Amino acid sequence: MTDAAAPIADEPTSFPVTDSTVVYEGMVWDVRRDTVDHHGQDMVREYIDHTGAVAVFAEDDEGRVLVIQQYRHPVGLRDWELPAGLLDHEGEDHLEAAKRELGEEADLQAEHWEPLIRYNTSSGGSDEFIEIFRASGVSATDSAFEREAEEADIVTRWVPREELVAAILAGRLQNSALVVATLAVDARSRRSA
């Protein structure tokens, strides 16, 4: 039982896994089926066994945020999102991965980096956590990255944060990392004002 007087926080908990099987092996991630001994009862859960990801909330000196637009097949959209990508290998440094993604997706680098927020994208269906970094002092990289597949036709745009907030609240922008990061930065700026 949690203490109602304590600050609200997710609580790390685990139960014995009695069986774990990859039921589908994908190109990017797998689907795993675990049997869990949950208080003496077998509970079976299937979920996406994800590598983890990073994203970058990059701001310029005018207070605009870099967003990219690309085709996302599962949702049938060319959605606006933050530069982001998968962790390439277990134990990869998240900040280094974020720097790589900013360069690969936007041909940019940043002078200043700080952790912004980390969240689970779908706690009932995936073990993916995405860590978002806030970057400033942005400038062009020395060379352009050669993109392919859905990244080949990326569109970049610098958008005032207030415009992003309005579009999110109106339901015009729905990418989870963009929504979470934008609202987190907006909330922090209001608290410090």
Contact map, one row per residue, 1 for C-alpha under 8 A:
1110000000000000000000000000000000000000000000000000000000000000000000000000000000000000000000000000000000000000000000000000000000000000000000000000000000000000000000000000000000000000000000000
1111000000000000000000000000000000000000000000000000000000000000000000000000000000000000000000000000000000000000000000000000000000000000000000000000000000000000000000000000000000000000000000000
1111110000000000000000000000000000000000000000000000000000000000000000000000000000000000000000000000000000000000000000000000000000000000000000000000000000000000000000000000000000000000000000000
0111111000000000000000000000000000000000000000000000000000000000000000000000000000000000000000000000000000000000000000000000000000000000000000000000000000000000000000000000000000000000000000000
0011111000000000000000000000000000000000000000000000000000000000000000000000000000000000000000000000000000000000000000000000000000000000000000000000000000000000000000000000000000000000000000000
0011111100000000000000000000000000000000000000000000000000000000000000000000000000000000000000000000000000000000000000000000000000000000000000000000000000000000000000000000000000000000000000000
0001111110000000000000000000000000000000000000000000000000000000000000000000000000000000000000000000000000000000000000000000000000000000000000000000000000000000000000000000000000000000000000000
0000011111000000000000000000000000000000000000000000000000000000000000000000000000000000000000000000000000000000000000000000000000000000000000000000000000000000000000000000000000000000000000000
0000001111100000000000000000000000000000000000000000000000000000000000000000000000000000000000000000000000000000000000000000000000000000000000000000000000000000000000000000000000000000000000000
0000000111110000000000000000000000000000000000000000000000000000000000000000000000000000000000000000000000000000000000000000000000000000000000000000000000000000000000000000000000000000000000000
0000000011111000000000000000000000000000000000000000000000000000000000000000000000000000000000000000000000000000000000000000000000000000000000000000000000000000000000000000000000000000000000000
0000000001111100000000000000000000000000000000000000000000000000000000000000000000000000000000000000000000000000000000000000000000000000000000000000000000000000000000000000000000000000000000000
0000000000111110000000000000000000000000000000000000000000000000000000000000000000000000000000000000000000000000000000000000000000000000000000000000000000000000000000000000000000000000000000000
0000000000011111000000000000000000000000000000000000000000000000000000000000000000000000000000000000000000000000000000000000000000000000000000000000000000000000000000000000000000000000000000000
0000000000001111100000000000000000011100000000000000000000000000000000000000000000000000000000000000000000000000000000000000000000000000000000000000000000000000000000000000000000000000000000000
0000000000000111110000000000000000011100000000000000000000000000000000000000000000000000000000000000000000000000000000000000000000000000000000000000000000000000000000000000000000000000000000000
0000000000000011111100000000000001111000000000000000000000000000000000000000000000000000000000000000000000000000000000000000000000000000000000000000000000000000000000000000000000000000000000000
0000000000000001111100000000000001111000000000000000000000000000000000000000000000000000000000000000000000000000000000000000000000000000000000000000000000000000000000000000000000000000000000000
0000000000000000111110000000000001110000000000000000000000000000000000000000000000000000000000000000000000000000000000000000000000000000000000000000000000000000000000000000000000000000000000000
0000000000000000111111000000000111100000000000000000000000000000000000000000000000000000000000000000000000000000000000000000000000000000000000000000000000000000000000000000000000000000000000000
0000000000000000001111100000000111000000000000000000000000000000000000000000000000000000000000000000000000000000000000000000000000000000000000000000000000000000000000000000000000000000000000000
0000000000000000000111111000011110000000000000000000000000000000000000000000000000000000000000000000000000000000000000000000000000000000000000000000000000000000000000000000000000000000000000000
0000000000000000000011111000011110000000000000000000000000000000000000000000000000000000000000000000000000000000000000000000000000000000000000000000000000000000000000000000000000000000000000000
0000000000000000000001111100011100000000000000000000000000000000000000000000000000000000000000000000000000000000000000000000000000000000000000000000000000000000000000000000000000000000000000000
0000000000000000000001111110111000000000000000000000000000000000000000000000000000000000000000000000000000000000000000000000000000000000000000000000000000000000000000000000000000000000000000000
0000000000000000000000011111111000000000000000000000000000000000000000000000000000000000000000000000000000000000000000000000000000000000000000000000000000000000000000000000000000000000000000000
0000000000000000000000001111110000000000000000000000000000000000000000000000000000000000000000000000000000000000000000000000000000000000000000000000000000000000000000000000000000000000000000000
0000000000000000000000000111110000000000000000000000000000000000000000000000000000000000000000000000000000000000000000000000000000000000000000000000000000000000000000000000000000000000000000000
0000000000000000000000001111111000000000000000011110000000000000000000000000000000000000000000000000000000000000000000000000000000000000000000000000000000000000000000000000000000000000000000000
0000000000000000000001111111111100000000000000011100000000000000000000000000000000000000000000000000000000000000000000000000000000000000000000000000000000000000000000000000000000000000000000000
0000000000000000000001111100111110000000000001111000000000000000000000000000000000000000000000000000000000000000000000000000000000000000000000000000000000000000000000000000000000000000000000000
0000000000000000000111110000011111000000000001111000000000000000000000000000000000000000000000000000000000000000000000000000000000000000000000000000000000000000000000000000000000000000000000000
0000000000000000000111100000001111100000000111100000000000000000000000000000000000000000000000000000000000000000000000000000000000000000000000000000000000000000000000000000000000000000000000000
0000000000000000111110000000000111110000000111000000000000000000000000000000000000000000000000000000000000000000000000000000000000000000000000000000000000000000000000000000000000000000000000000
0000000000000000111100000000000011111000011110000000000000000000000000000000000000000000000000000000000000000000000000000000000000000000000000000000000000000000000000000000000000000000000000000
0000000000000011111000000000000001111100111110000000000000000000000000000000000000000000000000000000000000000000000000000000000000000000000000000000000000000000000000000000000000000000000000000
0000000000000011110000000000000000111111111000000000000000000000000000000000000000000000000000000000000000000000000000000000000000000000000000000000000000000000000000000000000000000000000000000
0000000000000011000000000000000000011111111000000000000000000000000000000000000000000000000000000000000000000000000000000000000000000000000000000000000000000000000000000000000000000000000000000
0000000000000000000000000000000000001111100000000000000000000000000000000000000000000000000000000000000000000000000000000000000000000000000000000000000000000000000000000000000000000000000000000
0000000000000000000000000000000000001111110000000000000000000000000000000000000000000000000000000000000000000000000000000000000000000000000000000000000000000000000000000000000000000000000000000
0000000000000000000000000000000000011111111000000000000000000000000000000000000000000000000000000000000000000000000000000000000000000000000000000000000000000000000000000000000000000000000000000
0000000000000000000000000000000000111101111100000000000000000000000000000000000000000000000000000000000000000000000000000000000000000000000000000000000000000000000000000000000000000000000000000
0000000000000000000000000000000000111100111110000000000000000000000000000000000000000000000000000000000000000000000000000000000000000000000000000000000000000000000000000000000000000000000000000
0000000000000000000000000000000011110000011111000000000000000000000000000000000000000000000000000000000000000000000000000000000000000000000000000000000000000000000000000000000000000000000000000
0000000000000000000000000000000011110000001111100000000000000000000000000000000000000000000000000000000000000000000000000000000000000000000000000000000000000000000000000000000000000000000000000
0000000000000000000000000000001111000000000111110000000000000000000000000000000000000000000000000000000000000000000000000000100000000000000000000000000000000000000000000000000000000000000000000
0000000000000000000000000000001110000000000011111000000000000000000000000000000000000000000000000000000000000000000000000001111000000000000000000000000000000000000000000000000000000000000000000
0000000000000000000000000000111100000000000001111100000000000000000000000000000000000000000000000000000000000000000000000000111100000000000000000000000000000000000000000000000000000000000000000
0000000000000000000000000000111100000000000000111110000000000000000000000000000000000000000000000000000000000000000000000000011100000000000000000000000000000000000000000000000000000000000000000
0000000000000000000000000000110000000000000000011111000000000000000000000000000000000000000000000000000000000000000000000000011100000000000000000000000000000000000000000000000000000000000000000
0000000000000000000000000000100000000000000000001111100000000000000000000000000000000111110000000000000000000000000000000000000100000000000000000000000000000000000000000000000000000000000000000
0000000000000000000000000000000000000000000000000111110000000000000000000000000000000110000000000000000000000000000000000000001111000000000000000000000000000000000000000000000000000000000000000
0000000000000000000000000000000000000000000000000011111000000000000000000000000000011110000000000000000000000000000000000000000111100000000000000000000000000000000000000000000000000000000000000
0000000000000000000000000000000000000000000000000001111100000000000000000000000000011110000001001100000000000000000000000000000001111000000000000000000000000000000000000000000000000000000000000
0000000000000000000000000000000000000000000000000000111110000000000000000000000001111000000000000100100000000000000000000000000001111000000000000000000000000000000000000000000010000000000000000
0000000000000000000000000000000000000000000000000000011111000000000000000000000001110000000000000100110000000000000000000000000000011110000000000000000000000000000000000000000000000000000000000
0000000000000000000000000000000000000000000000000000001111100000110000000000000001100000000000000000000000000000000000000000000000011110000000000000000000000000000000000000000000001100000000000
0000000000000000000000000000000000000000000000000000000111110000110000000000000000000000000000000000000000000000000000000000000000000111010000000000000000000000000000000000000000000000000000000
0000000000000000000000000000000000000000000000000000000011111111110000000000000000000000000000000000000000000000000000000000000000000111110000000000000000000000000000000000000000000000000000000
0000000000000000000000000000000000000000000000000000000001111111110000000000000000000000000000000000000000000000000000000000000000000001110000000000000000000000000000000000000000000000000000000
0000000000000000000000000000000000000000000000000000000000111111000000000000000000000000000000000000000000000000000000000000000000000001100000000000000000000000000000000000000000000000000000000
0000000000000000000000000000000000000000000000000000000000111111000000000000000000000000000000000000000000000000000000000000000000000000000000000000000000000000000000000000000000000000000000000
0000000000000000000000000000000000000000000000000000000000111111100000000000000000000000000000000000000000000000000000000000000000000000000000000000000000000001100000000000000000000000000000000
0000000000000000000000000000000000000000000000000000000000111111110000000000000000000000000000000000000000000000000000000000000000000000000000000000000000000111100000000000000000000000000000000
0000000000000000000000000000000000000000000000000000000011110011111000000000000000000000000000000000000000000000000000000000000000000000000000000000000000000111100000000000000000000000000000000
0000000000000000000000000000000000000000000000000000000011110001111100000000000001000000000000000000000000000000000000000000000000000000000000000000000000011110000000000000000000000000000000000
0000000000000000000000000000000000000000000000000000000000000000111110000000000111100000000000000000000000000000000000000000000000000000000000000000000000011110000000000000000000000000000000000
0000000000000000000000000000000000000000000000000000000000000000011111000000000111100000000000000000000001000000000000000000000000000000000000000000000001111000000000000000000000000000000000000
0000000000000000000000000000000000000000000000000000000000000000001111100000011110000000000000000000000000000000000000000000000000000000000000000000000001110000000000000000000000000000000000000
0000000000000000000000000000000000000000000000000000000000000000000111110000111100000000000000000000000000000000000000000000000000000000000000000000011011100000000000000000000000000000000000000
0000000000000000000000000000000000000000000000000000000000000000000011111001111000000000000000000000000000000000000000000000000000000000000000000000011000000000000000000000000000000000000000000
0000000000000000000000000000000000000000000000000000000000000000000001111111111000000000000000000000000000000000000000000000000000000000000000000000010000000000000000000000000000000000000000000
0000000000000000000000000000000000000000000000000000000000000000000000111111100000000000000000000000000000000000000000000000000000000000000000000000000000000000000000000000000000000000000000000
0000000000000000000000000000000000000000000000000000000000000000000000011111000000000000000000000000000000000000000000000000000000000000000000000000000000000000000000000000000000000000000000000
0000000000000000000000000000000000000000000000000000000000000000000000011111100000000000000000000000000000000000000000000000000000000000000000000000000000000000000000000000000000000000000000000
0000000000000000000000000000000000000000000000000000000000000000000000111111110000000000000000000000000000000000000000000000000000000000000000000000000000000000000000000000000000000000000000000
0000000000000000000000000000000000000000000000000000000000000000000001111011111000000000000000000000000000000000000000000000000000000000000000000000000000000000000000000000000000000000000000000
0000000000000000000000000000000000000000000000000000000000000000000011110001111100000000000000000000000000000000000000000000000000000000000000000000000000000000000000000000000000000000000000000
0000000000000000000000000000000000000000000000000000000000000000000011110000111110000000000000000000000000000000000000000000000000000000000000000000000000000000000000000000111000000000000000000
0000000000000000000000000000000000000000000000000000000000000000001111000000011111000000000000000000000000000000000000000000000000000000000000000000000000000000000000000000101001000000000000000
0000000000000000000000000000000000000000000000000000000000000000001110000000001111100000000000000000000000000000000000000000000000000000000000000000000000000000000000000000001011000000000000000
0000000000000000000000000000000000000000000000000000001110000000011100000000000111110000000000000000000000000000000000000000000000000000000000000000000000000000000000000000000011000000000000000
0000000000000000000000000000000000000000000000000000001110000000001100000000000011111000000000000000110011000000000000000000000000000000000000000000000000000000000000000000000000000000000000000
0000000000000000000000000000000000000000000000000000111100000000000000000000000001111100000000000100110010000000000000000000000000000000000000000000000000000000000000000000000000000000000000000
0000000000000000000000000000000000000000000000000000111000000000000000000000000000111110000000001100100000000000000000000000000000000000000000000000000000000000000000000000000000000000000000000
0000000000000000000000000000000000000000000000000011110000000000000000000000000000011111000000000000000000000000000000000000000000000000000000000000000000000000000000000000000000000000000000000
0000000000000000000000000000000000000000000000000011110000000000000000000000000000001111110101001000000000000000000000000000000000000000000000000000000000000000000000000000000000000000000000000
0000000000000000000000000000000000000000000000000010000000000000000000000000000000000111110100001000000000000000000000000000000000000000000000000000000000000000000000000000000000000000000000000
0000000000000000000000000000000000000000000000000010000000000000000000000000000000000011111100000000000000000000000000000000000000000000000000000000000000000000000000000000000000000000000000000
0000000000000000000000000000000000000000000000000010000000000000000000000000000000000011111100000000000000000000000000000000000000000000000000000000000000000000000000000000000000000000000000000
0000000000000000000000000000000000000000000000000000000000000000000000000000000000000000111110000000000000000000000000000000000000000000000000000000000000000000000000000000000000000000000000000
0000000000000000000000000000000000000000000000000000000000000000000000000000000000000011111111011000000000000000000000000000000000000000000000000000000000000000000000000000000000000000000000000
0000000000000000000000000000000000000000000000000000000000000000000000000000000000000000001111111000000000000000000000000000000000000000000000000000000000000000000000000000000000000000000000000
0000000000000000000000000000000000000000000000000000010000000000000000000000000000000010000111111100000000000000000000000000000000100000000000000000000000000000000000000000000000000000000000000
0000000000000000000000000000000000000000000000000000000000000000000000000000000000000000000011111110000000000000000000000000000000001000000000000000000000000000000000000000000000000000000000000
0000000000000000000000000000000000000000000000000000000000000000000000000000000000000000000111111111000000000000000000000000000000000000000000000000000000000000000000000000000000000000000000000
0000000000000000000000000000000000000000000000000000010000000000000000000000000000001011000111111111100000000000000000000000000000000000000000000000000000000000000000000000000000000000000000000
0000000000000000000000000000000000000000000000000000011100000000000000000000000000011000000001111111110000000000000000000000000000001000000000000000000000000000000000000000000000000000000000000
0000000000000000000000000000000000000000000000000000000000000000000000000000000000000000000000111111111000001100000000000000000000000000000000000000000000000000000000000000000000000000000000000
0000000000000000000000000000000000000000000000000000000000000000000000000000000000000000000000011111111100000000000000000000000000000000000000000000000000000000000000000000000000000000000000000
0000000000000000000000000000000000000000000000000000001100000000000000000000000000111000000000001111111111000000000000000000000000000000000000000000000000000000000000000000000000000000000000000
0000000000000000000000000000000000000000000000000000000100000000000000000000000000110000000000000111111111111000000000000000000000000000000000000000000000000000000000000000000000000000000000000
0000000000000000000000000000000000000000000000000000000000000000000000000000000000000000000000000011111111111000000000000000000000000000000010001000000000000000000000000000000000000000000000000
0000000000000000000000000000000000000000000000000000000000000000000000000000000000000000000000000001111111110000000000000000000000000000000000011110000000000000000000000000000000000000000000000
0000000000000000000000000000000000000000000000000000000000000000000000000000000000110000000000000000111111100000000000000000000000000000000000001010001001000000000000000000000000000000000000000
0000000000000000000000000000000000000000000000000000000000000000000100000000000000100000000000000000111111110000000000000000000000000000000000000000000000010000000000000000000000000000000000000
0000000000000000000000000000000000000000000000000000000000000000000000000000000000000000000000000000011111111000000000000000000000000000000110111000000000000000000000000000000000000000000000000
0000000000000000000000000000000000000000000000000000000000000000000000000000000000000000000000000000011101111100000000000000000000000000011110000000000000000000000000000000000000000000000000000
0000000000000000000000000000000000000000000000000000000000000000000000000000000000000000000000000010011000111110000000000000000000000000011110000000000000000000000000000000000000000000000000000
0000000000000000000000000000000000000000000000000000000000000000000000000000000000000000000000000010000000011111100000000000000000000011111000000000000000000000000000000000000000000000000000000
0000000000000000000000000000000000000000000000000000000000000000000000000000000000000000000000000000000000001111100000000000000000000011110000000000000000000000000000000000000000000000000000000
0000000000000000000000000000000000000000000000000000000000000000000000000000000000000000000000000000000000000111110000000000000000000011100000000000000000000000000000000000000000000000000000000
0000000000000000000000000000000000000000000000000000000000000000000000000000000000000000000000000000000000000111111000000000000000001111000000000000000000000000000000000000000000000000000000000
0000000000000000000000000000000000000000000000000000000000000000000000000000000000000000000000000000000000000001111100000000000000001110000000000000000000000000000000000000000000000000000000000
0000000000000000000000000000000000000000000000000000000000000000000000000000000000000000000000000000000000000000111110000000000000111100000000000000000000000000000000000000000000000000000000000
0000000000000000000000000000000000000000000000000000000000000000000000000000000000000000000000000000000000000000011111000000000000111100000000000000000000000000000000000000000000001001100000000
0000000000000000000000000000000000000000000000000000000000000000000000000000000000000000000000000000000000000000001111100000000000111000000000000000000000000000000000000000000000001001000000000
0000000000000000000000000000000000000000000000000000000000000000000000000000000000000000000000000000000000000000000111110000000011110000000000000000000000000000000000000000000000000000000000000
0000000000000000000000000000000000000000000000000000000000000000000000000000000000000000000000000000000000000000000011111000000011100000000000000000000000000000000000000000000000000000000000000
0000000000000000000000000000000000000000000000000000000000000000000000000000000000000000000000000000000000000000000001111110001111000000000000000000000000000000000000000000000000000000000000000
0000000000000000000000000000000000000000000000000000000000000000000000000000000000000000000000000000000000000000000000111110010111000000000000000000000000000000000000000000000100000000000000000
0000000000000000000000000000000000000000000000000000000000000000000000000000000000000000000000000000000000000000000000011111111100000000000000000000000000000000000000000000000000000000000000000
0000000000000000000000000000000000000000000000000000000000000000000000000000000000000000000000000000000000000000000000011111111000000000000000000000000000000000000000000000000000000000000000000
0000000000000000000000000000000000000000000000100000000000000000000000000000000000000000000000000000000000000000000000000111110000000000000000000000000000000000000000000000000000000000000000000
0000000000000000000000000000000000000000000001110000000000000000000000000000000000000000000000000000000000000000000000000111111000000000000000000000000000000000000000000000000000000000000000000
0000000000000000000000000000000000000000000000111100000000000000000000000000000000000000000000000000000000000000000000001111111100000000000000000000000000000000000000000000000000000000000000000
0000000000000000000000000000000000000000000000111101000000000000000000000000000000000000000000000000000000000000000000010110111110000000000000000000000000000000000000000000000000000000000000000
0000000000000000000000000000000000000000000000011111100000000000000000000000000000000000000000000000000000000000000000011100011111000000000000000000000000000000000000000000000000000000000000000
0000000000000000000000000000000000000000000000000001100000000000000000000000000000000000000000000000000000000000000001111000001111100000000000000000000000000000000000000000000000000000000000000
0000000000000000000000000000000000000000000000000001111000000000000000000000000000000000000000000000000000000000000001111000000111110000000000000000000000000000000000000000000010000000000000000
0000000000000000000000000000000000000000000000000000111000000000000000000000000000000000000001000000000000000000001111100000000011111000000000000000000000000000000000000000000000000000000000000
0000000000000000000000000000000000000000000000000000011110000000000000000000000000000000000000000000000000000000001111000000000001111100000000000000000000000000000000000000000010001000000000000
0000000000000000000000000000000000000000000000000000011110000000000000000000000000000000000000100100000000000000111110000000000000111110000000000000000000000000000000000000000000000000000000000
0000000000000000000000000000000000000000000000000000000111100000000000000000000000000000000000000000000000000000111100000000000000011111000000000000000000000000000000000000000000000000000000000
0000000000000000000000000000000000000000000000000000000111100000000000000000000000000000000000000000000000000111110000000000000000001111110000000000000000000000000000000000000000000000000000000
0000000000000000000000000000000000000000000000000000000001111000000000000000000000000000000000000000000000000111100000000000000000000111110000000000000000000000000000000000000000000000000000000
0000000000000000000000000000000000000000000000000000000000111000000000000000000000000000000000000000000000000111000000000000000000000011111000000000000000000000000000000000000000000000000000000
0000000000000000000000000000000000000000000000000000000001110000000000000000000000000000000000000000000000011110000000000000000000000011111100000000000000000000000000000000000000000000000000000
0000000000000000000000000000000000000000000000000000000000000000000000000000000000000000000000000000000000011100000000000000000000000000111110000000000000000000000000000000000000000000000000000
0000000000000000000000000000000000000000000000000000000000000000000000000000000000000000000000000000000000111000000000000000000000000000011111000000000000000000000000000000000000000000000000000
0000000000000000000000000000000000000000000000000000000000000000000000000000000000000000000000000000001000111000000000000000000000000000001111110000000000000000000000000000000000000000000000000
0000000000000000000000000000000000000000000000000000000000000000000000000000000000000000000000000000000000000000000000000000000000000000000111110000000000000000000000000000000000000000000000000
0000000000000000000000000000000000000000000000000000000000000000000000000000000000000000000000000000000000100000000000000000000000000000000011111000000000000000000000000000000000000000000000000
0000000000000000000000000000000000000000000000000000000000000000000000000000000000000000000000000000000100100000000000000000000000000000000011111100000000000000000000000000000000000000000000000
0000000000000000000000000000000000000000000000000000000000000000000000000000000000000000000000000000001110100000000000000000000000000000000000111110000000000000000000000000000000000000000000000
0000000000000000000000000000000000000000000000000000000000000000000000000000000000000000000000000000000100000000000000000000000000000000000000011111000100000000000000000000000000000000000000000
0000000000000000000000000000000000000000000000000000000000000000000000000000000000000000000000000000000110000000000000000000000000000000000000001111101100000000000000000000000000000000000000000
0000000000000000000000000000000000000000000000000000000000000000000000000000000000000000000000000000000000000000000000000000000000000000000000000111111100000000000000000000000000000000000000000
0000000000000000000000000000000000000000000000000000000000000000000000000000000000000000000000000000000000000000000000000000000000000000000000000011111100000000000000000000000000000000000000000
0000000000000000000000000000000000000000000000000000000000000000000001110000000000000000000000000000000000000000000000000000000000000000000000000001111111000000000000000000000000000000000000000
0000000000000000000000000000000000000000000000000000000000000000000001100000000000000000000000000000000010000000000000000000000000000000000000000011111111000000000000000000000000000000000000000
0000000000000000000000000000000000000000000000000000000000000000000000000000000000000000000000000000000000000000000000000000000000000000000000000111111111000000000000000000000000000000000000000
0000000000000000000000000000000000000000000000000000000000000000000001000000000000000000000000000000000000000000000000000000000000000000000000000000011111100000000000000000000000000000000000000
0000000000000000000000000000000000000000000000000000000000000000000111000000000000000000000000000000000010000000000000000000000000000000000000000000011111110000000000000000000000000000000000000
0000000000000000000000000000000000000000000000000000000000000000000111000000000000000000000000000000000000000000000000000000000000000000000000000000000011111000000000000000000000000000000000000
0000000000000000000000000000000000000000000000000000000000000000011110000000000000000000000000000000000001000000000000000000000000000000000000000000000001111100000000000000000000000000000000000
0000000000000000000000000000000000000000000000000000000000000000011100000000000000000000000000000000000000000000000000000000000000000000000000000000000000111110000000000000000000000000000000000
0000000000000000000000000000000000000000000000000000000000000001111000000000000000000000000000000000000000000000000000000000000000000000000000000000000000011111000000000000000000000000000000000
0000000000000000000000000000000000000000000000000000000000000001111000000000000000000000000000000000000000000000000000000000000000000000000000000000000000001111101100000000000000000000000000000
0000000000000000000000000000000000000000000000000000000000000011100000000000000000000000000000000000000000000000000000000000000000000000000000000000000000000111111100000000000000000000000000000
0000000000000000000000000000000000000000000000000000000000000011100000000000000000000000000000000000000000000000000000000000000000000000000000000000000000000011111110000000000000000100010000000
0000000000000000000000000000000000000000000000000000000000000000000000000000000000000000000000000000000000000000000000000000000000000000000000000000000000000001111111000000000000000000000000000
0000000000000000000000000000000000000000000000000000000000000000000000000000000000000000000000000000000000000000000000000000000000000000000000000000000000000011111111100000000000000000000000000
0000000000000000000000000000000000000000000000000000000000000000000000000000000000000000000000000000000000000000000000000000000000000000000000000000000000000011111111110000100000000100000000000
0000000000000000000000000000000000000000000000000000000000000000000000000000000000000000000000000000000000000000000000000000000000000000000000000000000000000000111111111000000000000110010000000
0000000000000000000000000000000000000000000000000000000000000000000000000000000000000000000000000000000000000000000000000000000000000000000000000000000000000000011111111100000000000000000000000
0000000000000000000000000000000000000000000000000000000000000000000000000000000000000000000000000000000000000000000000000000000000000000000000000000000000000000001111111111100000000000000000000
0000000000000000000000000000000000000000000000000000000000000000000000000000000000000000000000000000000000000000000000000000000000000000000000000000000000000000000111111111110000100000000000000
0000000000000000000000000000000000000000000000000000000000000000000000000000000000000000000000000000000000000000000000000000000000000000000000000000000000000000000011111111000000000000000000000
0000000000000000000000000000000000000000000000000000000000000000000000000000000000000000000000000000000000000000000000000000000000000000000000000000000000000000000001111111100000000000000000000
0000000000000000000000000000000000000000000000000000000000000000000000000000000000000000000000000000000000000000000000000000000000000000000000000000000000000000000000111111110000000000000000000
0000000000000000000000000000000000000000000000000000000000000000000000000000000000000000000000000000000000000000000000000000000000000000000000000000000000000000000000111111110000000000000000000
0000000000000000000000000000000000000000000000000000000000000000000000000000001100000000000000000000000000000000000000000000000000000000000000000000000000000000000100110111111000100000000000000
0000000000000000000000000000000000000000000000000000000000000000000000000000001000000000000000000000000000000000000000000000000000000000000000000000000000000000000000010011111101100000000000000
0000000000000000000000000000000000000000000000000000000000000000000000000000001110000000000000000000000000000000000000000000000000000000000000000000000000000000000000000000111111100000000000000
0000000000000000000000000000000000000000000000000000000000000000000000000000000000000000000000000000000000000000000000001000000000000000000000000000000000000000000000000000011111110000000000000
0000000000000000000000000000000000000000000000000000001000000000000000000000000011000000000000000000000000000000000000000000000001010000000000000000000000000000000000000000001111111000000000000
0000000000000000000000000000000000000000000000000000000000000000000000000000000111000000000000000000000000000000000000000000000000000000000000000000000000000000000000000000011111111100000000000
0000000000000000000000000000000000000000000000000000000000000000000000000000000000000000000000000000000000000000000000000000000000000000000000000000000000000000000000010000111111111110000000000
0000000000000000000000000000000000000000000000000000000000000000000000000000000000000000000000000000000000000000000000000000000000000000000000000000000000000000000000000000000111111111000000000
0000000000000000000000000000000000000000000000000000000010000000000000000000000000000000000000000000000000000000000110000000000000010000000000000000000000000000000000000000000011111111100000000
0000000000000000000000000000000000000000000000000000000010000000000000000000000000000000000000000000000000000000000000000000000000000000000000000000000000000000100110000000000001111111110000000
0000000000000000000000000000000000000000000000000000000000000000000000000000000000000000000000000000000000000000000000000000000000000000000000000000000000000000000010000000000000111111111000000
0000000000000000000000000000000000000000000000000000000000000000000000000000000000000000000000000000000000000000000110000000000000000000000000000000000000000000000000000000000000011111111100000
0000000000000000000000000000000000000000000000000000000000000000000000000000000000000000000000000000000000000000000100000000000000000000000000000000000000000000000000000000000000001111111110000
0000000000000000000000000000000000000000000000000000000000000000000000000000000000000000000000000000000000000000000000000000000000000000000000000000000000000000100010000000000000000111111111000
0000000000000000000000000000000000000000000000000000000000000000000000000000000000000000000000000000000000000000000000000000000000000000000000000000000000000000000000000000000000000011111111100
0000000000000000000000000000000000000000000000000000000000000000000000000000000000000000000000000000000000000000000000000000000000000000000000000000000000000000000000000000000000000001111111110
0000000000000000000000000000000000000000000000000000000000000000000000000000000000000000000000000000000000000000000000000000000000000000000000000000000000000000000000000000000000000000111111111
0000000000000000000000000000000000000000000000000000000000000000000000000000000000000000000000000000000000000000000000000000000000000000000000000000000000000000000000000000000000000000011111111
0000000000000000000000000000000000000000000000000000000000000000000000000000000000000000000000000000000000000000000000000000000000000000000000000000000000000000000000000000000000000000001111111
0000000000000000000000000000000000000000000000000000000000000000000000000000000000000000000000000000000000000000000000000000000000000000000000000000000000000000000000000000000000000000000111111
0000000000000000000000000000000000000000000000000000000000000000000000000000000000000000000000000000000000000000000000000000000000000000000000000000000000000000000000000000000000000000000011111
